Each structure stands twice: as C-alpha cells, then as structure tokens.
Amino acid sequence: MATKAPTDSSAAKQALSKSSAIIEQVTKALAAKCSSNGKVSVSKMDQNQFVQYQIAWLTSEQKIAENFIDYAWNDSLGTGELEKLMAQVFAAEVVSHIRTEFSSRTSEYGISTQDLISKLFDESTNKFLEEASAIENYNHIADLIVSLGHFGAYGLSEDHEMFRQTFKQFAEEVVAPKAEHVHRHDDIVPEEIIQGLRDMGCFGLCIPENYGGLQPNDKANNISMLVVTEELSRGSLGIAGSLITRPEILSKALLKGGTDAQKEKWLPLIASGEKMGGIMVTEPNYGSDVAGVSVTAKKVDGGWSINGVKTWCTFAGYANLLLILVRTESDPELKHKGLSIVLAEKPSFTGHEFDYKQDGGGRISGKAIGTIGYRGMHSFEVSFEDYFVPEENLIGGEPARGKGFYFQMEGFSGGRIQTAARANGVMQAALEAGLRYAQERQVFQKPIFDYNLTKYKIARMAMIVQASRQFTNTVAKLLDNHQGQMEATLIKFYASKVAEWVTREAMQIHGGMGYAEEYAVSRYFVDARVFSIFEGAEEVMALRVIAKSLMDQYSA
C-alpha cells in the first residue's frame, strides 16, 4: 500500500465525530446510573471505578486527538505534511481505542453491541482506520522526521519561539552537563542553575509586571511558563524543570487570595528569586484527600502556632518561604472549609536533613525521602513543633480563614498544566535520544532505525509528544481566560501516563545500554514515573475530577 499524504481532515474529523458521540452517549448513561436526587453520587461511581477511569482516559484521548487535527490543518502555525500525517494516524489510534474498550463491556458502559457496531464500526470508519493505521504511514512519519530534521512545528508566536530558543540553549549548555552527576549522587541543584534562572527572571513568569514579574498586568500568559518548563525539563526534570513549579503554585495562591499588602510584600521577593518557595500540603495519612489535612494552626499572641507533619515537600530544605495548608478551624465537620494557608519563613539548607529552632522555642525539622528518580531538589518529610508564624502571614487575613483549600486549588491548576509541560520536556528528551541511538547503533549490518519496528516506535513517540504538547498549549490559553480547570487536570493525567510509555520505548531502543546509567535515557525513565503520582495521583484525577466533571454535565 503506497503512503499517501492526507489532503484534508474530513475523514479523520468524521471518525472523531462518531467516537465523540459514542463517548457522550456512554457518559450520559453512566451519569444516569450514578445519579441520586439530581446529583452524581461518588459512592455510586465507586461501584465500578474501572469504567469511570476508562471514560476519563478515553475522553482525554478524544479531546487531544480533536485538538491535534485542528492544529495540523492550521497552516498559519507552520504545519505541513508531517504534522497532518501524525494527526491523522493519532486520530485513528484513538478511535480504535474507544471502540475496542466499549465493545469489550457494552453492558457496563450502558450501550448495546448493536448500537455500537452501527455507529462506530460502519464502513467509512473501518476504511479510515485501515488506511490511516497502515504501517507505511508510521514508516513515512519516521522518515519525514529525519529528512526534515524536526519532530513537528511547535506552533508558537515569534516572541515565544525566541523565548524557547533562549531556554533551550540554557538547558543544553548549563543544565544538561550537570544532570547526570546530580542524579547519580543524589546531590542538590547546583547554585549556578538557580542563579541563572534568577538572572533570567524565571521565577516571575506567572507574576504580573507590577509585582516585579514577567507576566503582563492585564492578562495571564501561561504559554511562556510552559515553554520555559518544557525546555528546562528536557535538560533535567530534577535540577531545572521543576524549579519554577513552587513559585508558580505559591504566586497563584497569593494572587487568588492574598491581601494587597501580602501581594506587594511577597510577590516581588518570589519573582526575584530572593524567596524560594516550598509547598506543604500532603501529610502521611492524607495525600489527594486534601480535606483530611490535620496539621493545625492555633491562634496565639501575635500569630499562629503550627504543629504536625507534612510529607513529600519538594525543595523544603533549600526553600526559605513555605506555603502551608493548615487546619485553623477545630470543628472536624467543616472538612475542607476548615483549612487556611499560612506563609512561614525559615533559613535555607542544602543537605538531606535540617533542623531549625526559633528564638521563641518553635521548631521545624526535615529529612529527605530517598527516591528512584526526580533527584536534585529532594522531597522532605517535615515536622512542626509550635512553629510560630506572624498573624499577617495568613493568606487573605481573617476574612479568608477557611478558604485555603480554594486558594490551593488555584495554585494546583497551574501546577497540573506545568506538570504536563514537564512531562512533554522529558518525553522530548527521550524521543531525541531514541532517534539518535537508533541511527547510530548497527545490528545485523544496518542501523536499527532502518528496521520497521523501530520506525513504528519513533513515529508513535513523536505523535504522542506533539499531540500532548499542542493540547497543553490549548489548555494554557483557556487558563489565561479563567477557564479550563478540568482540562488542566485532563492533560496532566494524559501526559503523565504516556510519558512512561515514551521513555520506556526510548530506553528499549537503547537495548542493554538503556539500562546503564551511562546513557541519560535511564534517568528519563525513572523521572517519568513520578508524573502520575505527584501533583495529584492519576486515579484521583481520573475518578474525582475528570469523570466526576463529565458525569455532572448530564446528572438529572
């Protein structure tokens, strides 16, 4: 079968329109099944968590495929044959996934086999899937990547592309040479990198200009943050790509709930990098179930006394400004409405342990948790014993007591889309490494790139990375307009999960050398594993955020 470049998107759009209609039909059926008194019941959803998880996953793929087609056929973005072919093949994979999953358990999804066959196994859909899924298309994608010298147009504005090139150079010249040493020795982020990002204004990407940041005063600009995050993560997730996550979460929580005085005091210090942030939400017994937070803040003369234990506090040792989600209200029935946010200061430490006592007797101590990857910033378990925080450091002041959960969620929406960008960066690094090795390594007298299975892997990796990147950028624009909270969770969910496959395949292409620390691809693999765990575990994102939001649209 000869490879034919797609001349238009009609066949792909028609197939995606049918799969979208089926997803809507199934979602409505599930919502009806899970509704009680006009509202979706979480307990009823939990009776079959698997189908709820799957509807979240398939919806993610569906929306990303639709967006990929729109991007590929937008010639103003610099797209051409490569992007169009990738988007068409990706769409075919998604439609295939959807109909395969639904056909395997029709009754659980609330759809009849006959209905599914008539709507999604029709002649035109079958023809599109067979033609688009042909192995020759994967071969051609891989060959185009080599001949064109790129993996697809980024589709950025001229200013954002210049921005990307600046940080790409920094990542390649400053970050990448230090990445392996820090990973293998579980060392701290080199000061040269932190200072370099300070000098480039990196910590003020999501802070308005009137507070010393780089963001325009009149509108958010999440694309800049994503561009920087992806390129730094391509150099190293642990010592660069995640450095701006904490200021991102901290500044958005402040912008959402802080008083004018708090914004004027803290935001310029965060933007300049003088104050390096640490985020303290998770506790040993409460991770994604934020409403169960038990670290307390009790009112004392002049402020608050903090007691309890937080865990998985990344960069908590080096950080000198901590955002802490605490329980200020003693009534347990208030749940998440009893939570507030305080800002606590402490000295900066560079080791794997720290212990600091205040003059008044309060104490904070922490110990780094050993991890298989994501090394450099260190994640700590931190204990507070009567640690004093001044009264003016309660975000939003007295009127905002009990509203900390909502301020935290504002910060987390930015953190989730940034996690997608971090995953995109690590995937891009793995893709580049996989292609490079495939062209260099000879097996049976020819480069392994020349083998059909390798081309399939390279092509599919490139499709996934580009699809994920373009939807991440689309969600950024939604967030700029105070929309897209669910979509931010959706792309975090998707990018985190597929990053494991992409880095795994890049590692597999390297064969035995992929398992050796001599090649960075082994680091990409262990780093990618963290994405589905931090910033919200994938199961909670799928069940409690995405699936619940989808059900809520149709509850009656």
Disulfide bonds with the S-S distance in Angstrom:
none
